[in-house]
């Protein structure tokens, strides 16, 4: 059975600027490009890429939420 959890956080003013650091974004792009070219990543690379993609998605969702809440 699923549960709903309501968490309230104070949103920092600069949250809309929140992005992956350049080096992390470059690593994610490298892994995605390599997957496109080679067709497969090693298990470790796949886990890394999945984790980085999940983090990038979370940051995007936080930015969108901050934009919606900003007057």
DSSP file (Angstrom, degrees, kcal/mol; ACC not computed):
  #  RESIDUE AA STRUCTURE BP1 BP2  ACC     N-H-->O    O-->H-N    N-H-->O    O-->H-N    TCO  KAPPA ALPHA  PHI   PSI    X-CA   Y-CA   Z-CA
    1    1 A X              0   0    0      0, 0.0     2,-0.1     0, 0.0     0, 0.0   0.000 360.0 360.0 360.0 132.0    0.0    0.0    0.0
    2    2 A X        -     0   0    0      1,-0.0     2,-0.3     2,-0.0     0, 0.0  -0.471 360.0-152.9 -83.7 156.6    1.4    3.4   -0.9
    3    3 A X        -     0   0    0     -2,-0.1     2,-0.5     2,-0.0    -1,-0.0  -0.914   9.6-133.6-126.4 153.1    1.6    6.3    1.5
    4    4 A X        -     0   0    0     -2,-0.3     2,-0.5     2,-0.0    -2,-0.0  -0.929  19.2-167.9-107.4 129.9    1.6   10.1    0.9
    5    5 A X        -     0   0    0     -2,-0.5     2,-0.6     2,-0.0    -2,-0.0  -0.979   7.5-155.5-120.5 125.8    4.2   12.1    2.8
    6    6 A X        -     0   0    0     -2,-0.5     2,-0.5     2,-0.0    -2,-0.0  -0.896  15.1-176.7-102.5 116.0    3.9   15.9    2.9
    7    7 A X        -     0   0    0     -2,-0.6     2,-0.5     2,-0.0    -2,-0.0  -0.951  11.4-155.2-116.2 129.8    7.3   17.6    3.5
    8    8 A X        +     0   0    0     -2,-0.5     2,-0.4     2,-0.0    -2,-0.0  -0.910  17.9 175.9-107.7 127.9    7.5   21.3    3.9
    9    9 A X        -     0   0    0     -2,-0.5     2,-0.5     0, 0.0    -2,-0.0  -0.954  34.6-117.6-129.1 146.6   10.9   22.9    3.1
   10   10 A X        -     0   0    0     -2,-0.4     2,-0.5     1,-0.0    -2,-0.0  -0.753  34.5-138.2 -80.4 126.1   12.1   26.5    3.0
   11   11 A X        -     0   0    0     -2,-0.5    -1,-0.0    55,-0.0     2,-0.0  -0.751  14.0-127.0 -90.2 123.8   13.1   27.2   -0.6
   12   12 A X    >   -     0   0    0     -2,-0.5     3,-1.5     1,-0.1     4,-0.2  -0.339  19.5-119.3 -65.4 151.8   16.3   29.2   -1.0
   13   13 A X  T 3  S+     0   0    0      1,-0.3     3,-0.5     2,-0.1    -1,-0.1   0.808 111.5  50.9 -62.2 -31.0   16.0   32.3   -3.2
   14   14 A X  T >  S+     0   0    0      1,-0.2     3,-1.8     2,-0.1     4,-0.3   0.247  73.7 111.3 -95.0  14.7   18.6   31.0   -5.7
   15   15 A X  G X   +     0   0    0     -3,-1.5     3,-2.1     1,-0.3    -1,-0.2   0.849  68.6  64.3 -58.0 -36.3   17.0   27.6   -6.2
   16   16 A X  G 3  S+     0   0    0     -3,-0.5    -1,-0.3     1,-0.3    -2,-0.1   0.736 100.8  53.8 -60.3 -18.1   16.0   28.4   -9.8
   17   17 A X  G <  S+     0   0    0     -3,-1.8    -1,-0.3     2,-0.0     2,-0.2   0.479  79.5 125.1 -90.4  -3.7   19.7   28.6  -10.6
   18   18 A X    <   +     0   0    0     -3,-2.1     2,-0.3    -4,-0.3    45,-0.1  -0.401  32.1 150.9 -65.4 122.7   20.3   25.1   -9.2
   19   19 A X        -     0   0    0     -2,-0.2     2,-0.1    44,-0.0     3,-0.1  -0.930  52.9 -84.8-143.3 162.8   22.1   22.9  -11.8
   20   20 A X        -     0   0    0     -2,-0.3     5,-0.0     1,-0.1    32,-0.0  -0.501  59.4 -98.1 -63.8 141.6   24.5   20.0  -11.8
   21   21 A X     >  -     0   0    0     -2,-0.1     4,-2.7     1,-0.1     3,-0.5  -0.310  37.1-108.3 -57.7 150.7   28.1   21.3  -11.6
   22   22 A X  H  > S+     0   0    0      1,-0.2     4,-2.7     2,-0.2     5,-0.2   0.877 118.3  50.9 -51.8 -45.5   29.7   21.5  -15.0
   23   23 A X  H  > S+     0   0    0      1,-0.2     4,-1.9     2,-0.2    -1,-0.2   0.878 112.2  46.5 -63.1 -38.0   32.0   18.5  -14.4
   24   24 A X  H  > S+     0   0    0     -3,-0.5     4,-2.4     2,-0.2    -2,-0.2   0.909 112.6  49.6 -70.8 -42.2   29.1   16.3  -13.3
   25   25 A X  H  X S+     0   0    0     -4,-2.7     4,-2.5     1,-0.2    -2,-0.2   0.900 111.0  50.6 -61.9 -40.8   27.0   17.4  -16.3
   26   26 A X  H  X S+     0   0    0     -4,-2.7     4,-2.6    -5,-0.3    -1,-0.2   0.892 109.5  50.5 -64.3 -39.6   29.9   16.6  -18.6
   27   27 A X  H  X S+     0   0    0     -4,-1.9     4,-2.5     2,-0.2    -2,-0.2   0.924 111.0  48.4 -64.8 -44.0   30.3   13.2  -17.1
   28   28 A X  H  X S+     0   0    0     -4,-2.4     4,-2.5     1,-0.2    -2,-0.2   0.932 112.7  48.1 -61.0 -45.3   26.6   12.4  -17.5
   29   29 A X  H  X S+     0   0    0     -4,-2.5     4,-2.9     1,-0.2     5,-0.2   0.899 109.8  53.1 -63.2 -40.2   26.7   13.6  -21.1
   30   30 A X  H  X S+     0   0    0     -4,-2.6     4,-2.7     2,-0.2    -1,-0.2   0.935 111.1  46.4 -58.4 -47.5   29.8   11.5  -21.7
   31   31 A X  H  X S+     0   0    0     -4,-2.5     4,-2.3     2,-0.2    -2,-0.2   0.908 113.9  47.5 -64.2 -42.0   28.1    8.4  -20.4
   32   32 A X  H  X S+     0   0    0     -4,-2.5     4,-2.1     2,-0.2    -1,-0.2   0.913 113.6  47.7 -66.1 -41.7   24.9    9.1  -22.4
   33   33 A X  H  X S+     0   0    0     -4,-2.9     4,-2.4     2,-0.2    -2,-0.2   0.908 111.7  50.7 -64.1 -41.4   26.9    9.7  -25.6
   34   34 A X  H  X>S+     0   0    0     -4,-2.7     4,-3.4    -5,-0.2     5,-0.5   0.900 108.9  51.3 -63.6 -40.6   29.0    6.6  -25.0
   35   35 A X  H  X5S+     0   0    0     -4,-2.3     4,-2.0     1,-0.2    -1,-0.2   0.908 110.4  49.5 -62.2 -41.4   25.8    4.6  -24.5
   36   36 A X  H  <5S+     0   0    0     -4,-2.1    -2,-0.2     2,-0.2    -1,-0.2   0.902 118.8  38.3 -63.8 -41.1   24.4    6.0  -27.8
   37   37 A X  H  <5S+     0   0    0     -4,-2.4    -2,-0.2     1,-0.1    -3,-0.2   0.940 128.4  30.1 -75.7 -48.6   27.6    5.1  -29.7
   38   38 A X  H  <5S-     0   0    0     -4,-3.4    -3,-0.2    -5,-0.2    -2,-0.2   0.696  95.2-133.5 -89.4 -20.4   28.5    1.8  -28.1
   39   39 A X  S  <<S+     0   0    0     -4,-2.0     2,-0.3    -5,-0.5    -4,-0.2   0.204  77.7  45.2  88.6 -17.9   25.0    0.6  -27.3
   40   40 A X        -     0   0    0     -6,-0.3     2,-0.3     0, 0.0    -2,-0.1  -0.993  61.8-151.1-157.0 150.0   25.8   -0.5  -23.8
   41   41 A X        -     0   0    0     -2,-0.3   -10,-0.0     1,-0.1     2,-0.0  -0.768  37.4 -95.0-111.9 162.4   27.7    0.7  -20.7
   42   42 A X     >  -     0   0    0     -2,-0.3     4,-2.9     1,-0.1     5,-0.2  -0.310  43.8-103.2 -67.2 164.5   29.3   -1.5  -18.0
   43   43 A X  H  > S+     0   0    0      1,-0.2     4,-2.3     2,-0.2     5,-0.2   0.902 124.0  48.6 -58.4 -42.0   27.2   -2.2  -15.0
   44   44 A X  H  > S+     0   0    0      2,-0.2     4,-2.4     1,-0.2    -1,-0.2   0.920 112.5  47.6 -65.0 -43.4   29.1    0.4  -13.0
   45   45 A X  H  > S+     0   0    0      2,-0.2     4,-3.0     1,-0.2    -2,-0.2   0.895 110.7  52.2 -64.7 -39.7   28.7    3.0  -15.7
   46   46 A X  H  X S+     0   0    0     -4,-2.9     4,-2.7     2,-0.2    -2,-0.2   0.924 110.6  47.2 -63.1 -44.5   25.0    2.3  -16.1
   47   47 A X  H  X S+     0   0    0     -4,-2.3     4,-2.4    -5,-0.2    -2,-0.2   0.909 113.4  49.3 -62.6 -41.5   24.5    2.7  -12.3
   48   48 A X  H  X S+     0   0    0     -4,-2.4     4,-2.6     2,-0.2    -2,-0.2   0.943 112.5  46.7 -62.1 -47.7   26.5    5.9  -12.4
   49   49 A X  H  X S+     0   0    0     -4,-3.0     4,-2.7     1,-0.2    -2,-0.2   0.907 112.5  50.2 -62.2 -42.6   24.5    7.3  -15.4
   50   50 A X  H  X S+     0   0    0     -4,-2.7     4,-2.3    -5,-0.2    -1,-0.2   0.912 112.0  48.0 -62.6 -42.3   21.2    6.3  -13.8
   51   51 A X  H  X S+     0   0    0     -4,-2.4     4,-2.3     2,-0.2    -2,-0.2   0.914 113.4  46.5 -64.6 -43.5   22.1    8.0  -10.5
   52   52 A X  H  X S+     0   0    0     -4,-2.6     4,-2.5     2,-0.2    -2,-0.2   0.894 112.6  50.3 -66.5 -39.5   23.3   11.2  -12.3
   53   53 A X  H  X S+     0   0    0     -4,-2.7     4,-2.4    -5,-0.2    -2,-0.2   0.899 110.2  50.3 -65.2 -40.1   20.2   11.3  -14.4
   54   54 A X  H  X S+     0   0    0     -4,-2.3     4,-2.4     2,-0.2    -2,-0.2   0.914 111.3  48.6 -62.8 -42.8   18.0   10.9  -11.3
   55   55 A X  H  X S+     0   0    0     -4,-2.3     4,-2.4     2,-0.2    -2,-0.2   0.916 110.5  50.5 -63.4 -43.4   19.8   13.7   -9.7
   56   56 A X  H  X S+     0   0    0     -4,-2.5     4,-2.1     1,-0.2    -2,-0.2   0.901 111.1  49.3 -61.7 -41.0   19.4   15.9  -12.7
   57   57 A X  H  X S+     0   0    0     -4,-2.4     4,-2.5     2,-0.2    -1,-0.2   0.906 109.8  51.3 -64.6 -41.7   15.7   15.2  -12.8
   58   58 A X  H  X S+     0   0    0     -4,-2.4     4,-2.5     1,-0.2    -2,-0.2   0.921 110.0  48.9 -61.6 -44.3   15.3   16.0   -9.1
   59   59 A X  H  X S+     0   0    0     -4,-2.4     4,-2.4     1,-0.2    -1,-0.2   0.893 110.6  51.6 -63.1 -39.0   17.1   19.3   -9.6
   60   60 A X  H  X S+     0   0    0     -4,-2.1     4,-2.6     2,-0.2    -2,-0.2   0.921 110.0  48.7 -63.0 -43.9   14.8   20.1  -12.6
   61   61 A X  H  X S+     0   0    0     -4,-2.5     4,-2.5     1,-0.2    -2,-0.2   0.900 110.8  50.5 -63.2 -40.3   11.7   19.3  -10.5
   62   62 A X  H  X S+     0   0    0     -4,-2.5     4,-2.5     2,-0.2    -1,-0.2   0.911 110.6  49.7 -63.6 -41.5   13.0   21.5   -7.7
   63   63 A X  H  X S+     0   0    0     -4,-2.4     4,-2.4     2,-0.2    -2,-0.2   0.931 111.6  48.4 -62.2 -44.9   13.6   24.4  -10.1
   64   64 A X  H  X S+     0   0    0     -4,-2.6     4,-2.1     1,-0.2    -2,-0.2   0.909 111.7  49.4 -62.6 -41.7   10.1   24.0  -11.6
   65   65 A X  H  X S+     0   0    0     -4,-2.5     4,-1.8     1,-0.2    -1,-0.2   0.914 110.9  50.0 -63.1 -42.2    8.6   24.0   -8.1
   66   66 A X  H  X S+     0   0    0     -4,-2.5     4,-1.3     1,-0.2    -2,-0.2   0.892 109.6  51.4 -63.5 -39.6   10.5   27.1   -7.1
   67   67 A X  H  < S+     0   0    0     -4,-2.4     3,-0.2     1,-0.2    -1,-0.2   0.894 109.8  49.9 -64.6 -39.4    9.4   28.9  -10.3
   68   68 A X  H  < S+     0   0    0     -4,-2.1    -1,-0.2     1,-0.2    -2,-0.2   0.841 114.0  45.1 -66.8 -33.1    5.8   28.0   -9.6
   69   69 A X  H  < S+     0   0    0     -4,-1.8     2,-0.4    -5,-0.2    -1,-0.2   0.630  89.4  99.6 -87.5 -14.3    6.1   29.3   -6.0
   70   70 A X     <        0   0    0     -4,-1.3   -57,-0.0    -3,-0.2    -4,-0.0  -0.601 360.0 360.0 -78.0 125.2    7.9   32.5   -6.9
   71   71 A X              0   0    0     -2,-0.4    -1,-0.1     0, 0.0    -4,-0.1   0.503 360.0 360.0 -69.2 360.0    5.5   35.5   -7.0
